[in-house]
Every structure is written in C-alpha cells, then in structure tokens.
Amino acid sequence: MIRETLYTMKSLHRDDFKIEGFRFGSGEKTMAIVGSMRGDEIQQLYICSQMVAQLKELESQGDLDPNKSILIIPSCNPYSMNVSKRFWAMDNTDINRMFPGYDQGETTQRIAAAIFKQLEGYQYGAQMASSYIPGSYVPHVRMLKTGYENIEAAKMFGFPYISVSTPAPFDTALLNYNWQVWGTSAFSIYAGQTNNIDKKNALLTQQCFIRFLKRIGVIRKPVKNVGYDSLLLDEDNLVRISAKKAGLFTAQYGAGDYVDEGATIAIITDPNDGSVLEEVKATTSGYIFFAYNKPLVFQHSLIFTII
C-alpha cells in the first residue's frame, strides 16, 4: 500500500488543505473508489477507511493481483468535515457539482479538476454518494442514463437493487456523469445513512466491494458470499410520497420495510400544541426504498419512495 497526498492547497489560517489517497498494486488502472465529497458524509468516509484496512490486510497476505491498480480516496473535503458543513465551508458550493473541474477556476472547480485528474483512465469507478434530501436508503448502486451505463458490471456488486435515473441538466456536472462520459464504468453507491455510521449497511457495502473486486480479478482468494440477484429499478417508476403539511415528523417505518397500501407510515404533528396535522398513508403496497429521517419536515417535501 502506498499512502500519498494527491492534492494540496495552501491555507493562510490553518493547516493546508490535503486530499490523500491509498494505492494498491500497480499496472493497469483497474478501479478507483471515492469517499466523502461533502462534509456530512460520515458513513461514506467510514466505509472507505474500512476498505483501506481490508485491502491492506489482503495485500500483506498476497491475495491482491499486483498488476492491477486500485485507488481509494476516503475524503475529498476534509475542511468541511472538520466544521460539520455539508458543502465547501467558505462559499457553500458543492464539489460534486463542479466536474470535470477547471484548474484555473474557483476553489471548488480547482479541487474537482485535481480529483478528476487522478481518476481518469480507470476501468471502473465507484463514488460513495449521498442524496440532497436527508434520509435513509436501502443500500444500492445507482447509475445515470448517459448511454454509457454498464448494467452488467453493476450486477457484479450483488447489491439488493440497481437504480437508473434520467439525468437533469445540472447532473452533467456530477463526478458519476463525467466519469462515464470519459470512458469509466462509473457507479454511485448508496450505503443507507449519510451523517451517521450504520455498521450493518457498512458491512453489506464492504462485502459488495470485495465481491466486485473478486469478480474483476483483483482479489485472488475465494470469496464465499454470493450477494443478491440485483433487482433493476427505474427511479421514474418509484412511488413518491410527499408531506402535505409542515411540522414535527415521526416515521413509523424505515428504509427496507414492507408496507401495505393504506398503512400509516408517518405522523406529522403541530410543533406547538401536539395536534396531528397529517397521518401519512402508503399509497401502494411495497418496500420502502427511501425514508426521510429528520425531525422537522416542510410542506411538499419528499418523505418516502416505495418500490
């Protein structure tokens, strides 16, 4: 394993901004894994750190192909993580909306350009992603419909679900989108939580990564778990449920739970007198794919999607 500083930016008032990477093997650029792009992506950082530890052990045992190169970048935004801000701490811009970047542009454009330079040329790429809506997901791998999406490769992870979505115009500045356009089979990995460590889903995600690395020939030793026969979902076909009222939000079900049509899946109450403003009902039977998880909710906010 080689630990190296991939990018450095001088700071006047604190330690220099640094992005560190961990390299395993050499030779062909086989796979890159990117962790937290935003300052609240703790689950994403945790999973990458566990992958570094696991690959380090496998490498010491001679169980990695030395001719295949793996790069893991646990965090691309340590400044924001240090002050608990989701976006870039100085101007609130999102690094993951700046790709492929511009090395003479604004700060986050320069950071994106430096990251993308390191990531170009890999056969496969996975980003530990999070949603702009606070909540929990069933662990899954997601791809944008660019015309370059690789469904068959996504199946090799063995996640319960593979979701595909039609990109909006602003999605063209995402890492996933640009990675695909530049010739990498790119995947966004959603591992349940964002700003909390969920060990159960973290372990499931690690197993999916190990399974994928085995199937592309990086890991030499046998891998016992076979994973799921992934169900392909088009996000346009998910049933979306939004809050009709604003108030205190109490979920009765979470991501992965099965609900019957008509069941009360959440209650929204008045924050002052405790009266029930809305009993949120499931509009169809199925499994909850996404569940909002903040204590306050705004009117018309998305709170559930159901498969």
ROTI-940403 format. One record per residue: x, y, z of N, C-alpha, C in turn. Coordinates in pm, whole numbers, padded with zeros to 5 digits, always signed. Example, Ala and Ser with C-alpha at 12.3 -4.5 7.8 and 13.67 -1.06 7.14 Angstrom:
! residues 2
+01319-00569+00780+01230-00450+00780+01320-00330+00780 +01285-00225+00708+01367-00106+00714+01290+00003+00787 
***
This chain:
! residues 307
+00084-00121+00000+00000+00000+00000+00087+00125+00000 +00048+00220-00082+00116+00349-00084+00016+00456-00043 +00049+00532+00060-00034+00645+00103+00031+00773+00051 -00044+00849-00027+00015+00969-00085-00082+01087-00084 -00026+01205-00084-00106+01328-00093-00131+01357-00240 -00257+01354-00281-00293+01371-00422-00308+01517-00460 -00342+01601-00363-00364+01743-00391-00343+01823-00263 -00276+01937-00276-00253+02026-00163-00287+02169-00202 -00352+02240-00111-00384+02381-00132-00344+02457-00006 -00264+02561-00024-00214+02638+00088-00327+02713+00158 -00314+02724+00290-00411+02798+00370-00338+02902+00455 -00399+03020+00469-00337+03126+00547-00355+03106+00698 -00466+03046+00738-00503+03047+00878-00512+02911+00944 -00489+02803+00870-00498+02671+00930-00409+02576+00851 -00411+02450+00886-00329+02353+00813-00370+02349+00666 -00276+02315+00580-00304+02310+00437-00416+02210+00408 -00495+02242+00305-00599+02151+00257-00530+02038+00181 -00558+01914+00220-00494+01799+00158-00597+01691+00125 -00581+01631+00010-00658+01512-00026-00561+01397-00035 -00588+01293+00045-00499+01178+00048-00561+01059-00023 -00475+00978-00083-00520+00858-00150-00437+00738-00108 -00495+00619-00125-00427+00494-00091-00426+00407-00216 -00305+00369-00257-00290+00290-00380-00247+00147-00346 -00308+00054-00416-00275-00087-00401-00240-00142-00539 -00131-00216-00548-00091-00273-00676-00037-00168-00771 -00009-00212-00892+00040-00122-00996-00007-00176-01130 +00040-00114-01237-00003-00162-01368-00131-00095-01411 -00220-00173-01474-00340-00114-01532-00430-00052-01426 -00489+00061-01461-00580+00130-01369-00713+00055-01368 -00734-00023-01263-00849-00114-01260-00970-00052-01194 -00955+00000-01071-01071+00054-01001-01031+00166-00907 -01115+00272-00903-01099+00380-00807-01226+00391-00724 -01210+00414-00594-01322+00431-00502-01307+00567-00435 -01412+00649-00445-01411+00784-00388-01509+00791-00273 -01463+00841-00159-01546+00851-00041-01621+00982-00030 -01612+01047+00084-01695+01165+00112-01652+01284+00028 -01744+01335-00051-01724+01458-00127-01777+01577-00048 -01865+01547+00048-01931+01651+00127-01897+01631+00275 -01911+01738+00351-01864+01737+00489-01948+01657+00586 -02067+01612+00545-02151+01533+00637-02155+01386+00599 -02074+01344+00504-02079+01206+00456-01988+01115+00540 -02033+01092+00664-01955+01015+00760-01958+00866+00726 -02074+00815+00690-02086+00672+00652-01994+00642+00535 -01988+00733+00440-01907+00714+00320-01757+00710+00356 -01717+00802+00444-01578+00803+00491-01544+00675+00567 -01635+00632+00652-01614+00512+00733-01594+00389+00645 -01678+00373+00545-01669+00255+00458-01536+00254+00383 -01494+00371+00333-01365+00376+00262-01249+00342+00356 -01255+00392+00480-01148+00361+00575-01143+00210+00602 -01258+00146+00611-01262+00001+00633-01212-00075+00511 -01239-00022+00391-01188-00085+00270-01036-00075+00262 -00981+00040+00304-00835+00054+00307-00774-00050+00400 -00832-00064+00520-00781-00161+00617-00792-00304+00563 -00904-00335+00498-00924-00472+00448-00830-00504+00332 -00813-00409+00240-00723-00432+00126-00578-00438+00171 -00543-00359+00272-00408-00364+00326-00377-00504+00380 -00474-00563+00449-00456-00699+00502-00446-00800+00390 -00535-00788+00289-00531-00882+00176-00399-00871+00101 -00349-00749+00086-00222-00728+00016-00106-00793+00092 -00107-00778+00225+00001-00836+00307+00002-00988+00298 -00113-01047+00267-00124-01192+00256-00101-01242+00113 -00075-01148+00022-00052-01185-00117-00179-01218-00193 -00293-01168-00146-00421-01203-00207-00472-01098-00307 -00390-00997-00338-00426-00899-00440-00335-00917-00562 -00392-00903-00680-00311-00908-00802-00226-00782-00810 -00093-00793-00803-00008-00674-00802-00007-00598-00934 -00059-00660-01038-00060-00595-01170-00187-00515-01196 -00275-00510-01098-00398-00432-01111-00397-00322-01005 -00418-00199-01048-00404-00083-00959-00540-00041-00903 -00544-00022-00770-00664+00024-00701-00631+00155-00630 -00717+00255-00642-00702+00382-00572-00826+00406-00486 -00804+00437-00358-00913+00475-00268-00885+00615-00215 -00982+00705-00230-00974+00841-00176-01084+00853-00070 -01051+00839+00058-01157+00839+00161-01233+00970+00172 -01164+01084+00160-01231+01214+00175-01175+01315+00077 -01266+01386+00009-01227+01492-00083-01253+01630-00025 -01306+01635+00098-01345+01764+00155-01325+01766+00306 -01201+01746+00354-01178+01742+00499-01206+01875+00568 -01189+01988+00499-01219+02117+00562-01364+02124+00609 -01457+02090+00520-01599+02099+00555-01635+01997+00661 -01572+01879+00655-01599+01778+00756-01554+01825+00894 -01443+01897+00899-01390+01946+01026-01483+02045+01094 -01562+02119+01016-01653+02219+01075-01800+02178+01058 -01824+02051+01021-01959+01994+01013-02050+02072+00917 -01997+02108+00802-02077+02170+00696-02083+02076+00577 -02200+02065+00516-02216+01973+00403-02133+02018+00282 -02140+02146+00250-02072+02195+00131-01943+02270+00168 -01876+02321+00067-01748+02388+00088-01766+02500+00190 -01682+02498+00293-01705+02581+00411-01701+02731+00382 -01625+02772+00283-01607+02915+00259-01720+02979+00177 -01774+02909+00076-01877+02972-00008-01998+02883-00032 -02004+02769+00038-02122+02681+00034-02148+02622-00106 -02042+02605-00185-02057+02538-00314-02030+02389-00298 -02082+02312-00392-02077+02166-00386-01970+02115-00483 -01866+02051-00430-01759+01999-00516-01816+01902-00619 -01917+01823-00579-01973+01723-00670-02066+01784-00775 -02071+01915-00786-02141+01982-00897-02042+02061-00982 -01914+02025-00974-01808+02103-01040-01726+02023-01141 -01764+01900-01168-01683+01816-01257-01713+01842-01404 -01614+01827-01491-01480+01771-01466-01381+01868-01402 -01428+01987-01365-01341+02082-01296-01270+02177-01392 -01205+02278-01332-01130+02377-01410-01016+02425-01321 -00892+02395-01360-00779+02421-01271-00741+02568-01259 -00810+02655-01333-00789+02799-01320-00914+02871-01268 -01011+02793-01221-01139+02849-01181-01149+02877-01032 -01274+02874-00982-01299+02894-00840-01244+02775-00760 -01238+02791-00629-01171+02691-00544-01226+02550-00566 -01358+02534-00560-01414+02400-00574-01397+02345-00716 -01390+02434-00816-01361+02389-00951-01218+02334-00960 -01126+02398-00891-00986+02354-00891-00972+02219-00818 -01046+02205-00706-01042+02079-00633-01097+01966-00720 -01212+01993-00786-01273+01892-00874-01177+01854-00987 -01109+01952-01044-01014+01925-01153-00899+01836-01104 -00850+01864-00983-00740+01783-00927-00785+01640-00901 -00907+01625-00848-00961+01491-00823-00979+01415-00953 -01038+01483-01052-01069+01415-01178-00942+01373-01252 -00838+01453-01238-00710+01417-01300-00657+01286-01245 -00677+01264-01114-00633+01139-01052-00720+01021-01093 -00845+01048-01127-00942+00941-01151-00954+00900-01298 -00902+00981-01387-00912+00950-01530-00839+00820-01563 -00901+00743-01652-00834+00625-01705-00862+00496-01634 -00935+00501-01523-00968+00376-01453-01081+00303-01527 -01071+00171-01528-01173+00091-01595-01306+00100-01521 -01300+00094-01388-01420+00103-01305-01401+00212-01200 -01512+00276-01165-01507+00379-01061-01634+00377-00978 -01618+00391-00846-01733+00393-00756-01721+00513-00663 -01829+00589-00655-01835+00701-00562-01935+00670-00452 -01893+00689-00327-01983+00675-00214-02068+00802-00205 -02191+00794-00252-02272+00913-00272-02375+00931-00161 -02437+01049-00160-02549+01076-00069-02649+01163-00142 -02772+01163-00093-02879+01239-00156-02885+01381-00100 -02938+01473-00181-02960+01610-00132-03078+01616-00036 -03159+01511-00032-03271+01502+00063-03226+01419+00182 -03235+01471+00305-03191+01392+00421-03278+01270+00443 -03215+01155+00457-03291+01033+00477-03206+00910+00461 -03270+00794+00471-03202+00665+00461-03249+00590+00337 -03157+00519+00273-03188+00438+00156-03164+00291+00187 -03231+00205+00114-03189+00067+00104-03056+00068+00027 -02952+00001+00075-02824+00002+00002-02843-00041-00143 -02784+00037-00233-02799+00008-00375-02689+00076-00456 -02678+00037-00581-02587+00102-00674-02672+00177-00776 -02630+00301-00804-02710+00389-00890-02626+00435-01008 -02692+00446-01124-02626+00497-01243-02715+00597-01315 -02653+00695-01376-02725+00790-01460-02734+00734-01601 -02846+00763-01667-02865+00718-01806-02789+00812-01899 -02664+00779-01925-02582+00861-02014-02566+00796-02151 -02610+00671-02163-02581+00594-02283-02457+00510-02266 -02382+00534-02156-02261+00458-02128-02275+00372-02002 -02393+00371-01941-02410+00297-01815-02390+00147-01839 -02327+00081-01742-02289-00060-01754-02369-00141-01653 -02486-00187-01693-02575-00261-01602-02513-00393-01562 -02452-00463-01656-02395-00595-01627-02283-00585-01525 -02203-00481-01534-02097-00462-01435-02156-00429-01299 -02264-00351-01296-02328-00316-01169-02379-00440-01096 -02422-00540-01172-02473-00663-01110-02364-00737-01033 -02237-00714-01067-02128-00787-01002-02109-00746-00857 -02164-00630-00815-02156-00592-00674-02244-00683-00588 -02359-00724-00643-02452-00805-00566-02533-00727-00465 -02556-00597-00491-02645-00519-00406-02790-00565-00426 -02878-00539-00329-03019-00576-00348-03081-00509-00471 -03041-00384-00498-03104-00309-00606-03000-00234-00690 -03033-00219-00817-02963-00129-00907-03065-00028-00956 -03039+00100-00936-03133+00201-00984-03069+00283-01095 -03151+00318-01192-03107+00405-01301-03201+00526-01305 -03146+00640-01341-03226+00762-01344-03186+00848-01462 -03283+00924-01512-03257+01018-01621-03193+01143-01564 -03074+01182-01612-03007+01298-01553-03078+01429-01587 -03089+01515-01487-03135+01652-01509-03017+01732-01564 -03044+01852-01621-02932+01930-01676-02818+01954-01577 -02850+01980-01448-02743+02008-01352-02665+01883-01314 -02716+01763-01349-02644+01640-01320-02523+01620-01410 -02513+01697-01518-02399+01683-01609-02268+01729-01545 -02276+01793-01429-02155+01836-01358-02118+01742-01244 -02184+01626-01236-02153+01528-01132-02031+01445-01170 -01961+01392-01070-01850+01302-01096-01897+01179-01174 -02008+01118-01131-02057+00996-01195-02080+01019-01344 -02146+01127-01379-02178+01157-01519-02050+01173-01602 -01957+01254-01551-01835+01281-01628-01744+01161-01635 -01740+01083-01529-01662+00960-01531-01710+00869-01644 -01842+00855-01656-01898+00770-01762-01862+00824-01900 -01878+00955-01918-01852+01017-02048-01705+01001-02087 -01615+01002-01988-01472+00990-02014-01426+00844-02019 -01520+00749-02023-01483+00612-02052-01469+00518-01935 -01506+00560-01814-01502+00472-01697-01641+00417-01668 -01651+00289-01637-01778+00233-01592-01798+00280-01448 -01884+00380-01431-01895+00450-01303-02025+00417-01231 -02015+00407-01098-02129+00373-01015-02134+00465-00895 -02255+00504-00856-02276+00574-00730-02329+00472-00630 -02264+00463-00515-02301+00364-00413-02370+00436-00298 -02493+00393-00268-02569+00448-00156-02573+00343-00046 -02517+00379+00070-02496+00281+00177-02584+00306+00298 -02708+00344+00274-02804+00360+00383-02803+00498+00444 -02708+00525+00531-02701+00651+00604-02607+00750+00537 -02605+00872+00591-02510+00973+00547-02427+01023+00664 -02489+01092+00759-02412+01156+00866-02404+01074+00994 -02434+00946+00986-02416+00853+01097-02352+00725+01046 -02282+00656+01134-02224+00527+01097-02327+00417+01121 -02363+00347+01016-02455+00234+01021-02372+00110+00990 -02330+00038+01093-02236-00073+01075-02294-00186+00991 -02423-00211+01007-02485-00321+00932-02477-00294+00781 -02520-00176+00739-02516-00144+00597-02374-00116+00548 -02288-00070+00638-02147-00052+00600-02083-00186+00568 -02112-00287+00651-02056-00421+00628-02111-00479+00498 -02241-00462+00474-02300-00511+00349-02230-00447+00229 -02204-00315+00237-02140-00244+00127-01996-00292+00108 -01923-00312+00218-01787-00366+00207-01787-00502+00138 -01881-00587+00175-01890-00719+00113-01917-00707-00037 -02000-00609-00075-02028-00588-00217-01902-00544-00291 -01823-00456-00230-01697-00413-00292-01601-00531-00307 -01587-00611-00203-01497-00726-00209-01542-00824-00317 -01673-00845-00325-01729-00934-00427-01697-00881-00566 -01714-00750-00586-01686-00689-00716-01538-00703-00751 -01451-00673-00655-01307-00682-00681-01264-00825-00713 -01331-00921-00650-01303-01061-00682-01345-01092-00826 -01461-01045-00865-01515-01078-00997-01441-01009-01111 -01369-00899-01082-01290-00835-01187-01143-00876-01180 -01113-00973-01094-00980-01032-01091-00878-00965-01004 -00920-00870-00919-00825-00801-00832-00788-00889-00712 -00888-00953-00652-00866-01039-00534-00849-01183-00580 -00748-01247-00529-00716-01383-00571-00785-01490-00488 -00803-01466-00359-00858-01567-00269-01007-01586-00295 -01063-01701-00262-01207-01723-00280-01289-01630-00192 -01402-01585-00244-01498-01503-00169-01625-01584-00154 -01665-01610-00031-01773-01704-00005-01911-01646-00032 -01934-01515+00005-02070-01462-00009-02102-01434-00155 -02221-01473-00197-02261-01459-00338-02343-01334-00363 -02396-01272-00258-02471-01149-00275-02612-01171-00329 -02675-01060-00365-02812-01062-00415-02814-01073-00567 -02924-01124-00618-02953-01115-00761-03023-00981-00779 -02947-00878-00812-02994-00739-00805-03119-00715-00888 -03214-00643-00829-03335-00602-00899-03311-00465-00962 -03336-00454-01091-03316-00328-01162-03438-00238-01148 -03416-00115-01101-03524-00019-01081-03500+00103-01168 -03606+00153-01228-03603+00285-01292-03665+00383-01193 -03590+00482-01152-03639+00573-01047-03766+00647-01088 -03790+00658-01218-03914+00722-01264-04037+00639-01226 -04018+00510-01197-04131+00421-01166-04153+00402-01016 -04068+00461-00933-04089+00452-00788-04208+00539-00748 -04283+00494-00649-04396+00571-00597-04342+00672-00497 -04371+00799-00519-04320+00907-00436-04431+00960-00346 -04398+00980-00219-04495+01033-00123-04435+01158-00060 -04508+01267-00065-04462+01395-00010-04550+01438+00107 -04494+01522+00192-04568+01573+00307-04668+01679+00262 -04790+01667+00310-04892+01768+00280-04889+01882+00380 -04829+01857+00495-04820+01958+00600-04677+01971+00647 -04645+02084+00710-04516+02104+00774-04531+02082+00924 -04428+02031+00991-04436+02012+01135-04333+01913+01185 -04356+01859+01304-04271+01754+01360-04300+01622+01290 -04194+01555+01249-04209+01435+01166-04168+01311+01245 -04256+01213+01254-04228+01086+01320-04258+00973+01224 -04154+00904+01179-04172+00792+01086-04213+00667+01162 -04303+00591+01106-04346+00464+01163-04276+00345+01095 -04217+00370+00980-04145+00267+00905-04015+00328+00852 -03919+00241+00819-03792+00287+00767-03756+00221+00636 -03641+00258+00581-03595+00202+00455-03579+00051+00466 -03633-00021+00369-03627-00166+00366-03751-00234+00421 -03836-00159+00493-03958-00218+00549-04064-00239+00441 -04143-00344+00457-04257-00367+00369-04380-00301+00430 -04459-00232+00348-04582-00167+00395-04699-00206+00306 -04816-00212+00367-04938-00237+00291-05001-00105+00251 -05069-00106+00139-05139+00013+00095-05238+00058+00203 -05236+00187+00233-05326+00243+00334-05269+00247+00474 -05154+00182+00496-05093+00183+00629-05041+00322+00662 -05047+00360+00790-04991+00487+00835-04840+00471+00849 -04764+00542+00766-04619+00525+00765-04546+00639+00833 -04616+00748+00862-04556+00859+00936-04667+00948+00991 -04632+01023+01094-04726+01118+01153-04659+01254+01160 -04729+01357+01117-04680+01494+01125-04767+01569+01225 -04702+01627+01327-04777+01694+01433-04740+01841+01441 -04832+01918+01499-04809+02060+01522-04699+02076+01627 -04594+02154+01600-04483+02164+01695-04518+02239+01823 -04632+02308+01826-04669+02386+01943-04771+02318+02033 -04876+02259+01973-04981+02200+02057-04991+02048+02045 -04908+01987+01959-04905+01842+01950-05018+01778+01873 -05105+01859+01816-05216+01802+01740-05166+01739+01611 -05234+01635+01567-05195+01564+01445-05239+01645+01323 -05141+01683+01243-05170+01759+01121-05192+01666+01002 -05119+01554+01001-05134+01459+00891-05090+01320+00934 -05169+01221+00901-05127+01082+00906-05090+01042+00764 -04961+01022+00741-04913+00991+00607-04945+00845+00576 -05014+00821+00468-05056+00686+00429-04974+00634+00311 -04947+00505+00312-04885+00441+00196-04986+00434+00084 -04950+00485-00031-05041+00487-00145-05034+00359-00229 -04944+00270-00191-04932+00141-00259-04865+00043-00163 -04878-00084-00188-04804-00185-00113-04666-00203-00175 -04566-00224-00092-04432-00246-00143-04326-00220-00039 -04199-00223-00083-04086-00198+00006-04046-00052+00001 -04015+00003+00117-03971+00143+00123-03826+00150+00076 -03803+00228-00027-03670+00244-00086-03595+00360-00020 -03669+00467+00008-03611+00585+00075-03706+00633+00183 -03649+00672+00297-03730+00723+00408-03663+00848+00465 -03738+00956+00468-03691+01082+00528-03665+01058+00676 -03558+01122+00733-03525+01090+00872-03492+01211+00960 -03538+01329+00922-03517+01447+01006-03642+01472+01092 -03627+01536+01210-03742+01556+01299-03837+01665+01254 -03793+01755+01168-03879+01860+01114-03894+01841+00964 -04015+01863+00914-04039+01846+00772-04115+01967+00717 -04083+02006+00595-04152+02115+00527-04264+02059+00440 -04361+02142+00417-04472+02105+00329-04418+02075+00189 -04470+01969+00128-04436+01924-00007-04299+01856-00016 -04229+01837+00096-04101+01766+00092-04123+01617+00063 -04032+01560-00015-04035+01416-00038-03999+01344+00091 -04082+01249+00134-04055+01179+00260-04042+01026+00241 -04098+00969+00137-04084+00826+00112-04085+00800-00039 -04010+00699-00079-04032+00637-00209-04052+00488-00184 -04142+00428-00263-04179+00288-00242-04160+00211-00372 -04102+00092-00358-04086+00003-00474-04216-00075-00491 
***
